[in-house]
Amino acid sequence: MSLNLAILGGDGIGPEVVGASLDVLKAAAPGCGLEYKTTDFPFSAAHFLETGHVLDDADVETLRGYDAILLGAVGGLPNDPRLAGGVIEKGILLKLRFELDQYINLRPVQLYPGIETPLAGKTSEHIDMVVVRENTEDLYCGVGGFVRKGTAQEVSSQTMVATRFGVERCVRYAFELAKTRERKHLTLVHKTNVLTFAGDTWHRAFKEVAEEYPDVETAYHHVDACCMYLVTQPECYDTVVVPNMFGDIITDLGAAIAGGMGIASSGNLNPSGAAPGMFEPVHGSAPDIAGQNLANPIATIDSLALMLRETGRIKGSDAAIKCGEQIGAAVKKTTPKFEGKRLDRSGFGTDEVARMVIEAL
């Protein structure tokens, strides 16, 4: 099959790192027998400031027709009152996640060769996990509001939403993933001792689904304990399943212990295949270095590899899976060249890093 890819370069360094990743794809695809085509879309903060258009329902339906979406970065532009209130984050990122039912946020956390971790003495044997974050419920649903806003008596509320349907499908995906990994271990992270309603729904669903997966070892950690263990003993984690808000926090901590945002890839998945997934580096748009060939594209190239592997599995494309695996392996062959350097100040240009990955294919 041929993959039909939607490309959202976005803002700042987004178009540069996406361009570098597509150079890698162009080099890798022929050897894997992968055919693909790409279509560029302008949706971004800059596009909104120029046109007043963010992303409407017709745009979403157009994107729904693609096999996958590759996103560079959006937002991060100098302060502009028109961008207040998260108009871009809500209008593009959250809208696509919700409208395309991308209910799984997949975040690999692993230490690559040559990439230093701030955790002294820890190696790649200690840091190798994948976090499954529920992506469409929890505090990000926007349930809440204000009373007497702007007065001394102001009251604000934000509701944590957990449906049995949403929780169970996320937990089940996590078990399916855990059973494919060598350790076959899955940890639920929540705060059930305080969040006794939403936490109870998660804990009961986790325990009940676990009975269907006797080969997967399970554990439960409070989110505050999880943050401590990620720093002191990250080797205790293999696969982690976590609700949306807590997942947002611990995955960024995971990226930090694995070497920083410049190495962190992510995917927003609709595992049913009814709508495309959206794959993106975790870092921001870094407008201060945009257009200077300074941005490190490793996280975007690795997000591309993740996109190919996961889309290939959903769509049944062996060529896409093979291509994703080869690009992922090439990234691991490239990262030793960063030893002793900061990823964001490596001295390697954006195009130079892409060439190094291509040479490692």
N, C-alpha and C positions, 0 to 999 in steps of 0.2 A: 504494500500500500504506500501511497505518498502522503506525507504529513503536511497539513495546511496550517501554517503558524502565523499568529497575529503578533506583531511586534509593537510594543509601546516603549519607545526610548525614554520618554519622560523629560525630566529637567536636569540641569547641571551636568554632571558627568555621566548621566544615564545613557545618552546616545553613544558616548565614546565606549563605555564598557560593553554595551550591547553590540556595537559594531565589532569590537574585538572578539566577542563570543561567536558572532556569526562568521567571522573569518575562520575560526577554529572549526565550526560546523561544516563550512564549505570544504575544508581540507580533509575532514574525517569521513564525510558521508559517502564518497565514491567507494572507498575501501570496504564499507559495510553494506553496500548495496542499498543505501537509503536514498530515496527520492523525497524531495520536500519543496515547498514554495513558501515565501514569506510575503506578508502585507503589512506595511507600516501604517500606524495610526497616531494622530497628534495629541491625544489626550494627556494633559499635563497642567501644571500651574501656569506655565507661560502661555499655553494655548487659552486657558480660561481668562487670564488678564488681557489677552489680545482680542478675544472674541466674545467673552461672557458665557461661553459654553463649557460645561464640565463633562457630563456623560448622561445622556437621556436613555429612555427605555428602548428607543430604536437602535441606539448604539450597542446596548447590551445584547439585543437580539442579533445584530450583525456579528458580534464577537462570539455568540453562542454557536455559530456555524463553523468555528475553527476547531482544530484538534487540540491546540494548546496556545497559551499566551505567554510571551516572554516580556517581562517588565524590567526596565532599568532602575529608575528611581523617580519619585514625584515629590513636589514640594521643596521646602528648604530655601526658597527664594527670599531676598531681603523683605523686611516687614512691609506689608501692604494691607491696609484695612479690609480690602476685598477678600483677603485670604483668611480672615479671622473666623474662629469657630470651627476650624478643621474642615473647611469646605472641600478641599482637595482630598484629604484622607477619607472623609465620609463619602464624598461624591464620586470617587474613583475606586479606591481600594475596598472600602467596606461595601459599597454598592455592588461591585463585581462578586465579592465573596458571598454576599447574601443572595443576590439575584441568580447567580450561577450555582448556588447551593454547594459551594466549595467548603464542605463541612470539616475537612481535615486540613490542618496546617502541619506540614511535615518538616522537621528541623533536624538534620543530622548534626551531631556534635562529635567531632573527632580531631585528634591532634595529628597534623600532617608532618611528614619528615621535613626537618629544617625550620619549622615554625616553632618559635619559643612560646612556652606557656608561662604565665606568672606564678604557677604553682611549682615551687622548687622540688626537683626530684621526680616529678611526674613525667611519664612517657606515653607513647601512643598505646601502650598496653593498658594504661590507666584511664585514658580518655577516648572512649569509643562507644557512643550511645546514639539513639535516635529518639526524639521527643515527638509524640503525637498529641497535638494541641487541638481541642475542640474549637471550631472556627466560626460558628454562627449563632451562639447563644451567650449566656452569662451576662456580664455587665456591659458588653458591647452591643446589646440589643437596642439600647436607647430608651429603655423603659424608666421613666422618672420625670422629674420636673421641678419647678420652683413655685414657692408661695411667698408673696411679698418681696420679690426680687428687688434688690437695690435699697432695701430698708434695713434698719437695725434688727428687725424681726425676721430677716430672710431665712427661709427653710428650703433646702434642696435635698432631693432623694434620687438614688440610682438603684435599680433593682437587679439582683442577680437572678437570672432566669436559667432554670435547668428542667428540660422536659425529658421524660423517660425515653421517648423516641430519639431525641438528639443525643442524649448521653449514651444510650445503648449502642447506637450505630457507631459512635466514636470508639467506645470500649471494644466492640467486636472487631473493628478494623485494627486496633492496637494488638489484640490477641492474635489475629491472623498474621500480622507483621512479626510479632515476637516469636511465633513458632517457626518462622523461616530463618531466624538468626541463630548463631551457634550456641549462645548461652540459653536461649529460650526462657528469658526472665522478663517479667513485666511489673513495673511499680506504678501504683496509682498515687498521685500527689493531689492533696486537697487540704482543707482545714476543717475537718468534720467535727472537732471538739467545740468549735465556736459557730460555724455555719451549719447548724444542725438540721436544716431543711434541705437546702440544695446539696449539702455534703452527704446527707443520708441517701438521697436519690442516687448520687454517684457511687457510694459505697455498696449499696444493695445491688445495683446493676452490675458492678464489677464482680462481686462475689458470685452472683447468679450465672453470669456469662463464664466465669472461670471454671465452673463445673463442666462445661463443654470442652475445655482445653486442659485435660489432666497432665499433659506433657509440659505445660508452661508453668514455671515457678512464679509465684506472685508475692508482692509486698505492698505495704502502704506506708507513706511518709507524709507528715504534715508539711505544708509548703515552706515554713520557716526552717524546719529540720532539713528539708531538701536543699535549701540554699546553703546551709552549713556543710552538708555532705558533698555537694558539688565542689566545694573548695577544699575540704579535708580528705575526702575519700571518693572521688568521682568514679573509681572502679566499681563501686557498688551498683552502678546503673548500666543497664543494657537497653531496654525499651521503657519509655516513660509515657504514661497517659495522664492528661491534665486538662482542667477546664480553661476557658479562653483567657481570662485575666491573669491567673497564676502562670499560665503557659507563656504569655507575653513576657513576663518577668524572668522566669527561669531559663527561657531559651536565650535571652540576651546575656544572662550570666554564663550560660553554657558557651556562647560564642566568645566571651571574654577569656574563659579559661582555656579555650582551644586556640587562642592567638589573636582574637579581635574580630571586629565586624568585617574586616577585609577578607576573611576566609569563610564567612558564614553564608551558606546557601539556604534556600527555603522553597517550599512548594505549597500552594493552596489547591487541594484536590477535591474533585467530585468523583469518588471511586466507582460510582455506577457507570460512568462514561456518558451520562445524559447531558453533560455540559463540559466544556474544556477546563483544565486546570490552569492556574496562573503561577508562574515561577519567577522568582526575583531574588537578587542579593539582599541581605538584611540592611546593608549600610544605606546612608542617606544620599542626597544629590550633590553634596559638597560643592556648592557653587563657587567657592573661593579658588578652586583649582580647575574648574571646568574649562575645556578648550586648550589646555596646556600640555596634553599628553603626559600627565602625571598620575592619573587615576590607575589604581591596580585593578585589573579586570578578573582576578582569580575567582572571587565570589560569584561573579556573573557567569563565568565559564563553567564553574561547578554547578550553578543553578541550571544552566543549559543541559549539562550532563544528567542532572536529576530529572529535568523535564523529559528528556528522551527516554530514560529508563522507566519512569512512572507512566508516561503516556504510552510507551510501547507495551507495557503490561496491560493497561486498560484497553488499548485498541488491538492487542494481539499482533504487534509488529516486532518480530525478532530482529529486524534490521535496526529499528530504533533503539531497542534494548542494547544490542551489540555496540552501536555507535556511542550511546551514553556511557557504557562501561569502558570503552576505549578512551573517551575524553576524560572520564574520571581518573583512570589510571595514568593518563598523560599529565594531569594536574599533579598527582602525587610524585611523578618523576621530576616535575619542574620545581616544586617547593623547596627541595634542598638548596637551590641556588639563592634562597632568601635567608639562609642561615646567618645569624649575626646581624640581620637588617630588620628594620621596622617595615611592615607591609606597606604602610602609607608613606614611607620615606625611603624606599628601597633603592632609588637611583635608576630603576628600570622604567622605561616609558611604557605607556599603555600598549602601544603596538609591539614593543619589544617583548613584553610578557606573552602576548598572543603568539608571536613567532616561536618563543621557547616552548610553549605548549604544543604547537604544531610540529616542531622538530621532535618532540617526545612521543608523538603518536606512533 
